[in-house]
């Protein structure tokens, strides 16, 4: 299965954390797991996952109408 979107973000910090996350279109449980992982690493970047998912799925819903 192909990822619908990739998020890559360099996070400031002592270890220069890198988030390289794939959001899968078919499974919202994977989104939850991904958001939880990001929140555990760096809270302020968790919104990126939710925003990206809503943008993608919101557009799909609009296109279907």
PDBQT receptor file of N, H, CA, C and O in Angstrom, charges set to zero:
ATOM      1  N   UNK A   1       0.840  -1.178   0.000  1.00  0.00    +0.000 N 
ATOM      2  CA  UNK A   1       0.000   0.000   0.000  1.00  0.00    +0.000 C 
ATOM      3  C   UNK A   1       0.886   1.242   0.000  1.00  0.00    +0.000 C 
ATOM      4  O   UNK A   1       1.878   1.306   0.726  1.00  0.00    +0.000 OA
ATOM      5  N   UNK A   2       0.526   2.215  -0.807  1.00  0.00    +0.000 N 
ATOM      6  H   UNK A   2      -0.280   2.163  -1.397  1.00  0.00    +0.000 HD
ATOM      7  CA  UNK A   2       1.324   3.435  -0.921  1.00  0.00    +0.000 C 
ATOM      8  C   UNK A   2       0.895   4.466   0.124  1.00  0.00    +0.000 C 
ATOM      9  O   UNK A   2      -0.294   4.598   0.414  1.00  0.00    +0.000 OA
ATOM     10  N   UNK A   3       1.846   5.185   0.682  1.00  0.00    +0.000 N 
ATOM     11  H   UNK A   3       2.812   5.078   0.446  1.00  0.00    +0.000 HD
ATOM     12  CA  UNK A   3       1.470   6.256   1.611  1.00  0.00    +0.000 C 
ATOM     13  C   UNK A   3       0.805   7.391   0.845  1.00  0.00    +0.000 C 
ATOM     14  O   UNK A   3       1.170   7.671  -0.296  1.00  0.00    +0.000 OA
ATOM     15  N   UNK A   4      -0.156   8.034   1.460  1.00  0.00    +0.000 N 
ATOM     16  H   UNK A   4      -0.453   7.807   2.387  1.00  0.00    +0.000 HD
ATOM     17  CA  UNK A   4      -0.828   9.152   0.812  1.00  0.00    +0.000 C 
ATOM     18  C   UNK A   4      -0.090  10.455   1.062  1.00  0.00    +0.000 C 
ATOM     19  O   UNK A   4      -0.269  11.425   0.326  1.00  0.00    +0.000 OA
ATOM     20  N   UNK A   5       0.732  10.480   2.089  1.00  0.00    +0.000 N 
ATOM     21  H   UNK A   5       0.877   9.692   2.687  1.00  0.00    +0.000 HD
ATOM     22  CA  UNK A   5       1.413  11.722   2.442  1.00  0.00    +0.000 C 
ATOM     23  C   UNK A   5       2.610  11.394   3.317  1.00  0.00    +0.000 C 
ATOM     24  O   UNK A   5       2.546  10.499   4.159  1.00  0.00    +0.000 OA
ATOM     25  N   UNK A   6       3.686  12.112   3.120  1.00  0.00    +0.000 N 
ATOM     26  H   UNK A   6       3.738  12.840   2.436  1.00  0.00    +0.000 HD
ATOM     27  CA  UNK A   6       4.845  11.957   4.000  1.00  0.00    +0.000 C 
ATOM     28  C   UNK A   6       5.065  13.266   4.735  1.00  0.00    +0.000 C 
ATOM     29  O   UNK A   6       4.982  14.349   4.154  1.00  0.00    +0.000 OA
ATOM     30  N   UNK A   7       5.345  13.144   6.013  1.00  0.00    +0.000 N 
ATOM     31  H   UNK A   7       5.412  12.265   6.484  1.00  0.00    +0.000 HD
ATOM     32  CA  UNK A   7       5.682  14.317   6.815  1.00  0.00    +0.000 C 
ATOM     33  C   UNK A   7       7.116  14.121   7.270  1.00  0.00    +0.000 C 
ATOM     34  O   UNK A   7       7.452  13.094   7.860  1.00  0.00    +0.000 OA
ATOM     35  N   UNK A   8       7.946  15.085   7.000  1.00  0.00    +0.000 N 
ATOM     36  H   UNK A   8       7.673  15.919   6.521  1.00  0.00    +0.000 HD
ATOM     37  CA  UNK A   8       9.337  14.992   7.424  1.00  0.00    +0.000 C 
ATOM     38  C   UNK A   8       9.680  16.317   8.080  1.00  0.00    +0.000 C 
ATOM     39  O   UNK A   8       9.565  17.375   7.462  1.00  0.00    +0.000 OA
ATOM     40  N   UNK A   9      10.091  16.257   9.299  1.00  0.00    +0.000 N 
ATOM     41  H   UNK A   9      10.185  15.397   9.802  1.00  0.00    +0.000 HD
ATOM     42  CA  UNK A   9      10.319  17.502  10.041  1.00  0.00    +0.000 C 
ATOM     43  C   UNK A   9      11.534  17.334  10.937  1.00  0.00    +0.000 C 
ATOM     44  O   UNK A   9      11.619  16.377  11.707  1.00  0.00    +0.000 OA
ATOM     45  N   UNK A  10      12.470  18.264  10.834  1.00  0.00    +0.000 N 
ATOM     46  H   UNK A  10      12.401  19.041  10.208  1.00  0.00    +0.000 HD
ATOM     47  CA  UNK A  10      13.599  18.280  11.753  1.00  0.00    +0.000 C 
ATOM     48  C   UNK A  10      13.166  19.002  13.014  1.00  0.00    +0.000 C 
ATOM     49  O   UNK A  10      12.736  20.155  12.968  1.00  0.00    +0.000 OA
ATOM     50  N   UNK A  11      13.282  18.327  14.119  1.00  0.00    +0.000 N 
ATOM     51  H   UNK A  11      13.631  17.390  14.156  1.00  0.00    +0.000 HD
ATOM     52  CA  UNK A  11      12.860  18.903  15.386  1.00  0.00    +0.000 C 
ATOM     53  C   UNK A  11      14.071  19.423  16.140  1.00  0.00    +0.000 C 
ATOM     54  O   UNK A  11      15.079  18.726  16.252  1.00  0.00    +0.000 OA
ATOM     55  N   UNK A  12      13.983  20.640  16.657  1.00  0.00    +0.000 N 
ATOM     56  H   UNK A  12      13.164  21.207  16.565  1.00  0.00    +0.000 HD
ATOM     57  CA  UNK A  12      15.095  21.168  17.435  1.00  0.00    +0.000 C 
ATOM     58  C   UNK A  12      15.239  20.404  18.738  1.00  0.00    +0.000 C 
ATOM     59  O   UNK A  12      14.243  20.042  19.364  1.00  0.00    +0.000 OA
ATOM     60  N   UNK A  13      16.431  20.169  19.134  1.00  0.00    +0.000 N 
ATOM     61  H   UNK A  13      17.240  20.464  18.626  1.00  0.00    +0.000 HD
ATOM     62  CA  UNK A  13      16.644  19.466  20.391  1.00  0.00    +0.000 C 
ATOM     63  C   UNK A  13      18.047  18.923  20.466  1.00  0.00    +0.000 C 
ATOM     64  O   UNK A  13      18.800  18.976  19.494  1.00  0.00    +0.000 OA
ATOM     65  N   UNK A  14      18.394  18.399  21.624  1.00  0.00    +0.000 N 
ATOM     66  H   UNK A  14      17.782  18.356  22.414  1.00  0.00    +0.000 HD
ATOM     67  CA  UNK A  14      19.761  17.925  21.826  1.00  0.00    +0.000 C 
ATOM     68  C   UNK A  14      20.143  16.789  20.882  1.00  0.00    +0.000 C 
ATOM     69  O   UNK A  14      21.312  16.638  20.527  1.00  0.00    +0.000 OA
ATOM     70  N   UNK A  15      19.156  15.993  20.476  1.00  0.00    +0.000 N 
ATOM     71  H   UNK A  15      18.207  16.116  20.765  1.00  0.00    +0.000 HD
ATOM     72  CA  UNK A  15      19.455  14.862  19.596  1.00  0.00    +0.000 C 
ATOM     73  C   UNK A  15      18.998  15.117  18.164  1.00  0.00    +0.000 C 
ATOM     74  O   UNK A  15      19.079  14.221  17.324  1.00  0.00    +0.000 OA
ATOM     75  N   UNK A  16      18.520  16.326  17.872  1.00  0.00    +0.000 N 
ATOM     76  H   UNK A  16      18.455  17.054  18.554  1.00  0.00    +0.000 HD
ATOM     77  CA  UNK A  16      18.017  16.647  16.535  1.00  0.00    +0.000 C 
ATOM     78  C   UNK A  16      17.104  15.544  16.006  1.00  0.00    +0.000 C 
ATOM     79  O   UNK A  16      17.400  14.893  15.004  1.00  0.00    +0.000 OA
ATOM     80  N   UNK A  17      16.001  15.355  16.698  1.00  0.00    +0.000 N 
ATOM     81  H   UNK A  17      15.760  15.884  17.511  1.00  0.00    +0.000 HD
ATOM     82  CA  UNK A  17      15.051  14.300  16.335  1.00  0.00    +0.000 C 
ATOM     83  C   UNK A  17      14.495  14.515  14.934  1.00  0.00    +0.000 C 
ATOM     84  O   UNK A  17      14.291  15.648  14.498  1.00  0.00    +0.000 OA
ATOM     85  N   UNK A  18      14.261  13.436  14.257  1.00  0.00    +0.000 N 
ATOM     86  H   UNK A  18      14.427  12.516  14.612  1.00  0.00    +0.000 HD
ATOM     87  CA  UNK A  18      13.679  13.495  12.922  1.00  0.00    +0.000 C 
ATOM     88  C   UNK A  18      12.391  12.685  12.906  1.00  0.00    +0.000 C 
ATOM     89  O   UNK A  18      12.382  11.503  13.251  1.00  0.00    +0.000 OA
ATOM     90  N   UNK A  19      11.317  13.328  12.507  1.00  0.00    +0.000 N 
ATOM     91  H   UNK A  19      11.324  14.288  12.228  1.00  0.00    +0.000 HD
ATOM     92  CA  UNK A  19      10.057  12.604  12.327  1.00  0.00    +0.000 C 
ATOM     93  C   UNK A  19       9.933  12.291  10.845  1.00  0.00    +0.000 C 
ATOM     94  O   UNK A  19       9.965  13.193  10.008  1.00  0.00    +0.000 OA
ATOM     95  N   UNK A  20       9.796  11.049  10.533  1.00  0.00    +0.000 N 
ATOM     96  H   UNK A  20       9.770  10.316  11.213  1.00  0.00    +0.000 HD
ATOM     97  CA  UNK A  20       9.595  10.622   9.156  1.00  0.00    +0.000 C 
ATOM     98  C   UNK A  20       8.358   9.742   9.182  1.00  0.00    +0.000 C 
ATOM     99  O   UNK A  20       8.456   8.529   9.366  1.00  0.00    +0.000 OA
ATOM    100  N   UNK A  21       7.210  10.343   9.000  1.00  0.00    +0.000 N 
ATOM    101  H   UNK A  21       7.130  11.329   8.850  1.00  0.00    +0.000 HD
ATOM    102  CA  UNK A  21       5.952   9.656   9.270  1.00  0.00    +0.000 C 
ATOM    103  C   UNK A  21       5.152   9.452   7.993  1.00  0.00    +0.000 C 
ATOM    104  O   UNK A  21       5.120  10.319   7.121  1.00  0.00    +0.000 OA
ATOM    105  N   UNK A  22       4.520   8.320   7.896  1.00  0.00    +0.000 N 
ATOM    106  H   UNK A  22       4.545   7.615   8.605  1.00  0.00    +0.000 HD
ATOM    107  CA  UNK A  22       3.634   8.036   6.783  1.00  0.00    +0.000 C 
ATOM    108  C   UNK A  22       2.202   7.943   7.293  1.00  0.00    +0.000 C 
ATOM    109  O   UNK A  22       1.917   7.247   8.268  1.00  0.00    +0.000 OA
ATOM    110  N   UNK A  23       1.321   8.648   6.625  1.00  0.00    +0.000 N 
ATOM    111  H   UNK A  23       1.552   9.213   5.833  1.00  0.00    +0.000 HD
ATOM    112  CA  UNK A  23      -0.095   8.588   6.976  1.00  0.00    +0.000 C 
ATOM    113  C   UNK A  23      -0.785   7.727   5.927  1.00  0.00    +0.000 C 
ATOM    114  O   UNK A  23      -0.704   8.003   4.730  1.00  0.00    +0.000 OA
ATOM    115  N   UNK A  24      -1.450   6.702   6.380  1.00  0.00    +0.000 N 
ATOM    116  H   UNK A  24      -1.515   6.477   7.353  1.00  0.00    +0.000 HD
ATOM    117  CA  UNK A  24      -2.116   5.783   5.468  1.00  0.00    +0.000 C 
ATOM    118  C   UNK A  24      -3.590   6.155   5.365  1.00  0.00    +0.000 C 
ATOM    119  O   UNK A  24      -4.255   6.415   6.368  1.00  0.00    +0.000 OA
ATOM    120  N   UNK A  25      -4.077   6.176   4.148  1.00  0.00    +0.000 N 
ATOM    121  H   UNK A  25      -3.537   5.965   3.333  1.00  0.00    +0.000 HD
ATOM    122  CA  UNK A  25      -5.425   6.640   3.881  1.00  0.00    +0.000 C 
ATOM    123  C   UNK A  25      -6.486   5.708   4.455  1.00  0.00    +0.000 C 
ATOM    124  O   UNK A  25      -7.581   6.163   4.784  1.00  0.00    +0.000 OA
ATOM    125  N   UNK A  26      -6.193   4.432   4.583  1.00  0.00    +0.000 N 
ATOM    126  H   UNK A  26      -5.303   4.062   4.316  1.00  0.00    +0.000 HD
ATOM    127  CA  UNK A  26      -7.242   3.452   4.848  1.00  0.00    +0.000 C 
ATOM    128  C   UNK A  26      -7.497   3.175   6.319  1.00  0.00    +0.000 C 
ATOM    129  O   UNK A  26      -8.480   2.507   6.638  1.00  0.00    +0.000 OA
ATOM    130  N   UNK A  27      -6.658   3.656   7.234  1.00  0.00    +0.000 N 
ATOM    131  H   UNK A  27      -5.859   4.199   6.975  1.00  0.00    +0.000 HD
ATOM    132  CA  UNK A  27      -6.779   3.191   8.612  1.00  0.00    +0.000 C 
ATOM    133  C   UNK A  27      -6.564   4.324   9.608  1.00  0.00    +0.000 C 
ATOM    134  O   UNK A  27      -5.431   4.762   9.813  1.00  0.00    +0.000 OA
ATOM    135  N   UNK A  28      -7.634   4.800  10.226  1.00  0.00    +0.000 N 
ATOM    136  H   UNK A  28      -8.554   4.444  10.060  1.00  0.00    +0.000 HD
ATOM    137  CA  UNK A  28      -7.510   5.893  11.191  1.00  0.00    +0.000 C 
ATOM    138  C   UNK A  28      -6.813   5.447  12.472  1.00  0.00    +0.000 C 
ATOM    139  O   UNK A  28      -6.299   6.289  13.208  1.00  0.00    +0.000 OA
ATOM    140  N   UNK A  29      -6.780   4.134  12.761  1.00  0.00    +0.000 N 
ATOM    141  H   UNK A  29      -7.197   3.450  12.163  1.00  0.00    +0.000 HD
ATOM    142  CA  UNK A  29      -6.041   3.648  13.928  1.00  0.00    +0.000 C 
ATOM    143  C   UNK A  29      -4.552   3.919  13.777  1.00  0.00    +0.000 C 
ATOM    144  O   UNK A  29      -3.869   4.211  14.758  1.00  0.00    +0.000 OA
ATOM    145  N   UNK A  30      -4.044   3.821  12.543  1.00  0.00    +0.000 N 
ATOM    146  H   UNK A  30      -4.600   3.583  11.746  1.00  0.00    +0.000 HD
ATOM    147  CA  UNK A  30      -2.638   4.118  12.300  1.00  0.00    +0.000 C 
ATOM    148  C   UNK A  30      -2.359   5.590  12.555  1.00  0.00    +0.000 C 
ATOM    149  O   UNK A  30      -1.292   5.940  13.058  1.00  0.00    +0.000 OA
ATOM    150  N   UNK A  31      -3.308   6.454  12.214  1.00  0.00    +0.000 N 
ATOM    151  H   UNK A  31      -4.175   6.169  11.805  1.00  0.00    +0.000 HD
ATOM    152  CA  UNK A  31      -3.156   7.882  12.497  1.00  0.00    +0.000 C 
ATOM    153  C   UNK A  31      -3.040   8.109  13.996  1.00  0.00    +0.000 C 
ATOM    154  O   UNK A  31      -2.199   8.887  14.447  1.00  0.00    +0.000 OA
ATOM    155  N   UNK A  32      -3.878   7.435  14.766  1.00  0.00    +0.000 N 
ATOM    156  H   UNK A  32      -4.561   6.803  14.399  1.00  0.00    +0.000 HD
ATOM    157  CA  UNK A  32      -3.854   7.574  16.220  1.00  0.00    +0.000 C 
ATOM    158  C   UNK A  32      -2.496   7.149  16.771  1.00  0.00    +0.000 C 
ATOM    159  O   UNK A  32      -1.915   7.846  17.604  1.00  0.00    +0.000 OA
ATOM    160  N   UNK A  33      -1.994   6.015  16.311  1.00  0.00    +0.000 N 
ATOM    161  H   UNK A  33      -2.466   5.449  15.635  1.00  0.00    +0.000 HD
ATOM    162  CA  UNK A  33      -0.692   5.523  16.771  1.00  0.00    +0.000 C 
ATOM    163  C   UNK A  33       0.425   6.490  16.406  1.00  0.00    +0.000 C 
ATOM    164  O   UNK A  33       1.323   6.752  17.206  1.00  0.00    +0.000 OA
ATOM    165  N   UNK A  34       0.357   7.014  15.195  1.00  0.00    +0.000 N 
ATOM    166  H   UNK A  34      -0.372   6.802  14.545  1.00  0.00    +0.000 HD
ATOM    167  CA  UNK A  34       1.367   7.960  14.734  1.00  0.00    +0.000 C 
ATOM    168  C   UNK A  34       1.337   9.240  15.555  1.00  0.00    +0.000 C 
ATOM    169  O   UNK A  34       2.381   9.742  15.972  1.00  0.00    +0.000 OA
ATOM    170  N   UNK A  35       0.140   9.767  15.785  1.00  0.00    +0.000 N 
ATOM    171  H   UNK A  35      -0.708   9.359  15.447  1.00  0.00    +0.000 HD
ATOM    172  CA  UNK A  35       0.009  10.990  16.584  1.00  0.00    +0.000 C 
ATOM    173  C   UNK A  35       0.534  10.767  17.998  1.00  0.00    +0.000 C 
ATOM    174  O   UNK A  35       1.193  11.639  18.565  1.00  0.00    +0.000 OA
ATOM    175  N   UNK A  36       0.245   9.608  18.560  1.00  0.00    +0.000 N 
ATOM    176  H   UNK A  36      -0.289   8.900  18.100  1.00  0.00    +0.000 HD
ATOM    177  CA  UNK A  36       0.723   9.299  19.914  1.00  0.00    +0.000 C 
ATOM    178  C   UNK A  36       2.251   9.253  19.956  1.00  0.00    +0.000 C 
ATOM    179  O   UNK A  36       2.864   9.749  20.901  1.00  0.00    +0.000 OA
ATOM    180  N   UNK A  37       2.852   8.665  18.946  1.00  0.00    +0.000 N 
ATOM    181  H   UNK A  37       2.353   8.262  18.178  1.00  0.00    +0.000 HD
ATOM    182  CA  UNK A  37       4.316   8.607  18.868  1.00  0.00    +0.000 C 
ATOM    183  C   UNK A  37       4.906  10.007  18.795  1.00  0.00    +0.000 C 
ATOM    184  O   UNK A  37       5.883  10.314  19.477  1.00  0.00    +0.000 OA
ATOM    185  N   UNK A  38       4.310  10.849  17.966  1.00  0.00    +0.000 N 
ATOM    186  H   UNK A  38       3.516  10.600  17.412  1.00  0.00    +0.000 HD
ATOM    187  CA  UNK A  38       4.826  12.209  17.809  1.00  0.00    +0.000 C 
ATOM    188  C   UNK A  38       4.637  13.014  19.083  1.00  0.00    +0.000 C 
ATOM    189  O   UNK A  38       5.530  13.761  19.483  1.00  0.00    +0.000 OA
ATOM    190  N   UNK A  39       3.483  12.870  19.726  1.00  0.00    +0.000 N 
ATOM    191  H   UNK A  39       2.758  12.264  19.401  1.00  0.00    +0.000 HD
ATOM    192  CA  UNK A  39       3.238  13.585  20.983  1.00  0.00    +0.000 C 
ATOM    193  C   UNK A  39       4.273  13.185  22.029  1.00  0.00    +0.000 C 
ATOM    194  O   UNK A  39       4.760  14.028  22.782  1.00  0.00    +0.000 OA
ATOM    195  N   UNK A  40       4.607  11.905  22.073  1.00  0.00    +0.000 N 
ATOM    196  H   UNK A  40       4.212  11.220  21.461  1.00  0.00    +0.000 HD
ATOM    197  CA  UNK A  40       5.608  11.444  23.033  1.00  0.00    +0.000 C 
ATOM    198  C   UNK A  40       6.980  12.049  22.761  1.00  0.00    +0.000 C 
ATOM    199  O   UNK A  40       7.763  12.253  23.689  1.00  0.00    +0.000 OA
ATOM    200  N   UNK A  41       7.274  12.338  21.496  1.00  0.00    +0.000 N 
ATOM    201  H   UNK A  41       6.638  12.172  20.743  1.00  0.00    +0.000 HD
ATOM    202  CA  UNK A  41       8.573  12.912  21.147  1.00  0.00    +0.000 C 
ATOM    203  C   UNK A  41       8.581  14.431  21.277  1.00  0.00    +0.000 C 
ATOM    204  O   UNK A  41       9.511  15.020  21.829  1.00  0.00    +0.000 OA
ATOM    205  N   UNK A  42       7.523  15.052  20.757  1.00  0.00    +0.000 N 
ATOM    206  H   UNK A  42       6.768  14.574  20.309  1.00  0.00    +0.000 HD
ATOM    207  CA  UNK A  42       7.507  16.514  20.694  1.00  0.00    +0.000 C 
ATOM    208  C   UNK A  42       6.060  16.970  20.531  1.00  0.00    +0.000 C 
ATOM    209  O   UNK A  42       5.528  16.970  19.421  1.00  0.00    +0.000 OA
ATOM    210  N   UNK A  43       5.429  17.355  21.623  1.00  0.00    +0.000 N 
ATOM    211  H   UNK A  43       5.861  17.355  22.525  1.00  0.00    +0.000 HD
ATOM    212  CA  UNK A  43       3.994  17.673  21.622  1.00  0.00    +0.000 C 
ATOM    213  C   UNK A  43       3.587  18.664  20.551  1.00  0.00    +0.000 C 
ATOM    214  O   UNK A  43       2.572  18.470  19.881  1.00  0.00    +0.000 OA
ATOM    215  N   UNK A  44       4.349  19.706  20.382  1.00  0.00    +0.000 N 
ATOM    216  H   UNK A  44       5.173  19.863  20.926  1.00  0.00    +0.000 HD
ATOM    217  CA  UNK A  44       3.884  20.789  19.519  1.00  0.00    +0.000 C 
ATOM    218  C   UNK A  44       3.824  20.418  18.042  1.00  0.00    +0.000 C 
ATOM    219  O   UNK A  44       3.290  21.181  17.237  1.00  0.00    +0.000 OA
ATOM    220  N   UNK A  45       4.368  19.250  17.671  1.00  0.00    +0.000 N 
ATOM    221  H   UNK A  45       4.802  18.630  18.325  1.00  0.00    +0.000 HD
ATOM    222  CA  UNK A  45       4.309  18.842  16.273  1.00  0.00    +0.000 C 
ATOM    223  C   UNK A  45       3.186  17.850  15.985  1.00  0.00    +0.000 C 
ATOM    224  O   UNK A  45       2.985  17.466  14.833  1.00  0.00    +0.000 OA
ATOM    225  N   UNK A  46       2.459  17.436  17.006  1.00  0.00    +0.000 N 
ATOM    226  H   UNK A  46       2.622  17.748  17.942  1.00  0.00    +0.000 HD
ATOM    227  CA  UNK A  46       1.390  16.455  16.795  1.00  0.00    +0.000 C 
ATOM    228  C   UNK A  46       0.294  17.004  15.891  1.00  0.00    +0.000 C 
ATOM    229  O   UNK A  46      -0.348  16.243  15.167  1.00  0.00    +0.000 OA
ATOM    230  N   UNK A  47       0.074  18.299  15.924  1.00  0.00    +0.000 N 
ATOM    231  H   UNK A  47       0.596  18.918  16.512  1.00  0.00    +0.000 HD
ATOM    232  CA  UNK A  47      -0.984  18.885  15.093  1.00  0.00    +0.000 C 
ATOM    233  C   UNK A  47      -0.731  18.632  13.619  1.00  0.00    +0.000 C 
ATOM    234  O   UNK A  47      -1.681  18.578  12.838  1.00  0.00    +0.000 OA
ATOM    235  N   UNK A  48       0.524  18.477  13.215  1.00  0.00    +0.000 N 
ATOM    236  H   UNK A  48       1.296  18.521  13.849  1.00  0.00    +0.000 HD
ATOM    237  CA  UNK A  48       0.828  18.255  11.794  1.00  0.00    +0.000 C 
ATOM    238  C   UNK A  48       0.162  16.993  11.279  1.00  0.00    +0.000 C 
ATOM    239  O   UNK A  48      -0.344  16.961  10.158  1.00  0.00    +0.000 OA
ATOM    240  N   UNK A  49       0.165  15.959  12.097  1.00  0.00    +0.000 N 
ATOM    241  H   UNK A  49       0.577  15.985  13.008  1.00  0.00    +0.000 HD
ATOM    242  CA  UNK A  49      -0.412  14.689  11.680  1.00  0.00    +0.000 C 
ATOM    243  C   UNK A  49      -1.912  14.819  11.513  1.00  0.00    +0.000 C 
ATOM    244  O   UNK A  49      -2.473  14.402  10.499  1.00  0.00    +0.000 OA
ATOM    245  N   UNK A  50      -2.553  15.395  12.504  1.00  0.00    +0.000 N 
ATOM    246  H   UNK A  50      -2.097  15.734  13.327  1.00  0.00    +0.000 HD
ATOM    247  CA  UNK A  50      -4.005  15.549  12.457  1.00  0.00    +0.000 C 
ATOM    248  C   UNK A  50      -4.403  16.467  11.309  1.00  0.00    +0.000 C 
ATOM    249  O   UNK A  50      -5.349  16.173  10.578  1.00  0.00    +0.000 OA
ATOM    250  N   UNK A  51      -3.690  17.572  11.146  1.00  0.00    +0.000 N 
ATOM    251  H   UNK A  51      -2.922  17.811  11.739  1.00  0.00    +0.000 HD
ATOM    252  CA  UNK A  51      -3.994  18.519  10.084  1.00  0.00    +0.000 C 
ATOM    253  C   UNK A  51      -3.832  17.875   8.707  1.00  0.00    +0.000 C 
ATOM    254  O   UNK A  51      -4.670  18.065   7.826  1.00  0.00    +0.000 OA
ATOM    255  N   UNK A  52      -2.769  17.127   8.530  1.00  0.00    +0.000 N 
ATOM    256  H   UNK A  52      -2.088  16.973   9.246  1.00  0.00    +0.000 HD
ATOM    257  CA  UNK A  52      -2.529  16.475   7.239  1.00  0.00    +0.000 C 
ATOM    258  C   UNK A  52      -3.605  15.440   6.941  1.00  0.00    +0.000 C 
ATOM    259  O   UNK A  52      -4.082  15.339   5.810  1.00  0.00    +0.000 OA
ATOM    260  N   UNK A  53      -3.986  14.669   7.962  1.00  0.00    +0.000 N 
ATOM    261  H   UNK A  53      -3.599  14.751   8.880  1.00  0.00    +0.000 HD
ATOM    262  CA  UNK A  53      -5.016  13.652   7.754  1.00  0.00    +0.000 C 
ATOM    263  C   UNK A  53      -6.349  14.304   7.404  1.00  0.00    +0.000 C 
ATOM    264  O   UNK A  53      -7.031  13.871   6.474  1.00  0.00    +0.000 OA
ATOM    265  N   UNK A  54      -6.716  15.337   8.144  1.00  0.00    +0.000 N 
ATOM    266  H   UNK A  54      -6.162  15.688   8.899  1.00  0.00    +0.000 HD
ATOM    267  CA  UNK A  54      -7.989  16.010   7.880  1.00  0.00    +0.000 C 
ATOM    268  C   UNK A  54      -7.989  16.669   6.506  1.00  0.00    +0.000 C 
ATOM    269  O   UNK A  54      -9.003  16.659   5.808  1.00  0.00    +0.000 OA
ATOM    270  N   UNK A  55      -6.855  17.238   6.122  1.00  0.00    +0.000 N 
ATOM    271  H   UNK A  55      -6.031  17.246   6.689  1.00  0.00    +0.000 HD
ATOM    272  CA  UNK A  55      -6.762  17.863   4.804  1.00  0.00    +0.000 C 
ATOM    273  C   UNK A  55      -6.984  16.821   3.717  1.00  0.00    +0.000 C 
ATOM    274  O   UNK A  55      -7.757  17.044   2.786  1.00  0.00    +0.000 OA
ATOM    275  N   UNK A  56      -6.312  15.693   3.835  1.00  0.00    +0.000 N 
ATOM    276  H   UNK A  56      -5.684  15.512   4.591  1.00  0.00    +0.000 HD
ATOM    277  CA  UNK A  56      -6.432  14.645   2.818  1.00  0.00    +0.000 C 
ATOM    278  C   UNK A  56      -7.835  14.052   2.797  1.00  0.00    +0.000 C 
ATOM    279  O   UNK A  56      -8.457  13.965   1.738  1.00  0.00    +0.000 OA
ATOM    280  N   UNK A  57      -8.331  13.647   3.949  1.00  0.00    +0.000 N 
ATOM    281  H   UNK A  57      -7.826  13.718   4.809  1.00  0.00    +0.000 HD
ATOM    282  CA  UNK A  57      -9.630  12.986   3.996  1.00  0.00    +0.000 C 
ATOM    283  C   UNK A  57     -10.773  13.966   3.768  1.00  0.00    +0.000 C 
ATOM    284  O   UNK A  57     -11.794  13.605   3.184  1.00  0.00    +0.000 OA
ATOM    285  N   UNK A  58     -10.607  15.195   4.224  1.00  0.00    +0.000 N 
ATOM    286  H   UNK A  58      -9.777  15.488   4.699  1.00  0.00    +0.000 HD
ATOM    287  CA  UNK A  58     -11.618  16.216   3.960  1.00  0.00    +0.000 C 
ATOM    288  C   UNK A  58     -11.769  16.451   2.468  1.00  0.00    +0.000 C 
ATOM    289  O   UNK A  58     -12.885  16.596   1.968  1.00  0.00    +0.000 OA
ATOM    290  N   UNK A  59     -10.645  16.490   1.751  1.00  0.00    +0.000 N 
ATOM    291  H   UNK A  59      -9.739  16.372   2.156  1.00  0.00    +0.000 HD
ATOM    292  CA  UNK A  59     -10.692  16.678   0.300  1.00  0.00    +0.000 C 
ATOM    293  C   UNK A  59     -11.348  15.483  -0.372  1.00  0.00    +0.000 C 
ATOM    294  O   UNK A  59     -12.118  15.646  -1.318  1.00  0.00    +0.000 OA
ATOM    295  N   UNK A  60     -11.050  14.287   0.109  1.00  0.00    +0.000 N 
ATOM    296  H   UNK A  60     -10.424  14.155   0.878  1.00  0.00    +0.000 HD
ATOM    297  CA  UNK A  60     -11.679  13.093  -0.460  1.00  0.00    +0.000 C 
ATOM    298  C   UNK A  60     -13.190  13.134  -0.265  1.00  0.00    +0.000 C 
ATOM    299  O   UNK A  60     -13.942  12.771  -1.169  1.00  0.00    +0.000 OA
ATOM    300  N   UNK A  61     -13.639  13.574   0.911  1.00  0.00    +0.000 N 
ATOM    301  H   UNK A  61     -13.028  13.869   1.645  1.00  0.00    +0.000 HD
ATOM    302  CA  UNK A  61     -15.076  13.663   1.171  1.00  0.00    +0.000 C 
ATOM    303  C   UNK A  61     -15.733  14.698   0.271  1.00  0.00    +0.000 C 
ATOM    304  O   UNK A  61     -16.832  14.480  -0.239  1.00  0.00    +0.000 OA
ATOM    305  N   UNK A  62     -15.058  15.822   0.078  1.00  0.00    +0.000 N 
ATOM    306  H   UNK A  62     -14.165  16.000   0.492  1.00  0.00    +0.000 HD
ATOM    307  CA  UNK A  62     -15.601  16.870  -0.795  1.00  0.00    +0.000 C 
ATOM    308  C   UNK A  62     -15.694  16.357  -2.228  1.00  0.00    +0.000 C 
ATOM    309  O   UNK A  62     -16.696  16.582  -2.906  1.00  0.00    +0.000 OA
ATOM    310  N   UNK A  63     -14.650  15.666  -2.690  1.00  0.00    +0.000 N 
ATOM    311  H   UNK A  63     -13.836  15.484  -2.139  1.00  0.00    +0.000 HD
ATOM    312  CA  UNK A  63     -14.627  15.160  -4.062  1.00  0.00    +0.000 C 
ATOM    313  C   UNK A  63     -15.735  14.146  -4.320  1.00  0.00    +0.000 C 
ATOM    314  O   UNK A  63     -16.227  14.039  -5.444  1.00  0.00    +0.000 OA
ATOM    315  N   UNK A  64     -16.133  13.400  -3.290  1.00  0.00    +0.000 N 
ATOM    316  H   UNK A  64     -15.733  13.486  -2.377  1.00  0.00    +0.000 HD
ATOM    317  CA  UNK A  64     -17.165  12.377  -3.462  1.00  0.00    +0.000 C 
ATOM    318  C   UNK A  64     -18.558  12.983  -3.557  1.00  0.00    +0.000 C 
ATOM    319  O   UNK A  64     -19.467  12.356  -4.102  1.00  0.00    +0.000 OA
ATOM    320  N   UNK A  65     -18.739  14.187  -3.039  1.00  0.00    +0.000 N 
ATOM    321  H   UNK A  65     -18.001  14.696  -2.597  1.00  0.00    +0.000 HD
ATOM    322  CA  UNK A  65     -20.076  14.800  -3.045  1.00  0.00    +0.000 C 
ATOM    323  C   UNK A  65     -20.392  15.431  -4.378  1.00  0.00    +0.000 C 
ATOM    324  O   UNK A  65     -21.474  15.991  -4.555  1.00  0.00    +0.000 OA
TER     325      UNK A  65
